[in-house]
């Protein structure tokens, strides 16, 4: 496919000279011409332009303004611009390069400029533009795939009005459009089963793994006789039964907290997740569910333990993944207690409006990250389950 070079110069002889120079050394190129900046903007709007050779002194709209408008435009900023001007002032050269021009030639061109340097610069600029177009298209396709995948993930999330015995409030913020953090909540056989999990990694692969975690969870709760620790052990066994772990790179590892509410009792088992927090409505107090366990998918023979906590109507449990406080530092383990302290300060909001509480605690950690000059580098999943009053 031919590439198109737009020559913008109000002098006809200058345009002819550049065309002659480039025609001798380039094949599969076509040329467009413009005599001012207004014509340049019209050409890029109607033609597929691969390179602009731009004069600075032109009527109506000069090259300085034209360059700025091109680089401010989301669609045209990718087009490389080579300035070809009689202005040899160093500040002019500096400003145009700062404004986005990739090179600057001073008229009149020397023999070496005409025979060697300009043709080579143009060839390189066309090649870079072609590669940038390929990258831009790949990025567009990836973003579209992420968008579709994220739509699928959101479909999998539990809905707040699906349950008779509890209310659920959720907030999910993937780091790459789709992530490996996962939660689910199911009402079955007069029980509420719920799970929060965090799959190793980010992006589409982690999102696919999270989908498989949901399948294993839904399969595990089919047997009403199983306690939470037995469901986790069965899921862990299924990982090694169904998936090939021939090498270290294939490990399907995740943390998980699995709970079951039966009557007014919470039964639970933990596989490496941060400690959930329970809010007692009667006493307006919080406490952590201090139980831990081995990660899922690391070794096949692993056991967990089911413990129980009595609950009352209006009590709620807050579950979250470590992406809320994680910065990649070793001191991140202290973030568990930091979450509790902040939740305790916001317990009035938690009581009045759990959705607002989730927004507020995320905002507070955004401020903490900002103060530490760090960023959210991991997915963040949060869920509150409240027994109906």
SULJOWO-V517803 format. One record per backbone hydrogen bond with DSSP energy under -0.5 kcal/mol. NH is the residue of the N-H (numbers start at 0). CO is the residue of the C=O. If there is no record, write none. Layout:
nh = {NH/NH}
co = {CO/CO}
This chain:
nh = {2/4/5/6/6/7/7/8/8/11/14/15/16/17/18/19/20/21/22/23/24/24/25/29/31/33/36/36/39/40/41/42/43/44/45/45/46/48/49/50/51/52/53/53/54/57/60/62/63/65/66/67/68/69/70/71/72/72/76/78/79/81/82/82/83/84/87/92/93/94/95/96/97/98/99/100/101/102/104/106/113/114/115/116/117/119/120/121/122/123/124/125/126/127/128/129/130/131/132/133/134/135/136/137/138/139/140/141/142/143/144/145/146/147/148/149/150/151/152/153/154/155/156/156/161/166/167/168/170/172/176/181/183/185/187/187/190/191/192/192/193/194/195/196/197/198/199/202/205/206/207/208/209/210/211/212/213/214/215/216/217/218/219/220/221/222/223/225/229/230/231/232/233/234/235/236/237/238/239/240/241/242/244/249/250/252/253/254/255/256/257/258/259/260/261/261/262/264/265/266/266/267/268/270/272/276/277/278/279/279/280/283/284/286/288/289/290/295/297/301/306/308/310/313/314/315/316/317/318/318/320/323/324/325/331/332/333/334/335/337/338/339/340/341/342/343/344/345/346/348/349/350/351/352/356/357/358/359/360/361/362/363/364/365/366/367/368/369/370/371/372/373/376/376/379/381/382/383/384/385/385/386/387}
co = {27/29/50/4/31/5/52/6/33/9/10/11/12/13/14/15/16/17/18/19/20/21/21/2/4/6/58/60/35/36/37/38/39/40/41/42/42/46/3/3/79/5/51/81/7/55/58/55/55/61/62/63/64/65/66/67/68/69/72/75/49/51/80/102/53/104/85/88/89/90/91/92/93/94/96/95/80/80/82/84/109/110/111/111/112/115/116/117/118/119/120/121/122/123/124/125/126/127/128/129/130/131/132/133/134/135/136/137/138/139/140/141/142/143/144/145/146/147/148/149/150/151/152/153/158/385/159/383/381/379/173/196/194/192/185/190/187/260/185/190/258/183/256/181/254/179/252/177/201/202/203/204/205/206/207/208/209/210/211/212/213/214/215/216/218/219/221/222/226/226/227/228/229/230/231/232/233/234/235/236/237/238/242/246/247/250/295/197/270/195/268/193/266/191/259/264/189/261/308/259/264/306/257/255/255/317/286/315/277/284/278/279/279/277/275/287/288/253/294/299/267/265/263/386/311/278/384/276/316/382/380/320/321/321/328/329/330/331/332/333/334/335/336/337/338/339/340/341/343/345/345/346/347/348/352/353/354/355/356/357/358/359/360/361/362/363/364/365/366/367/369/368/325/374/172/170/318/168/316/166/383/314/164}
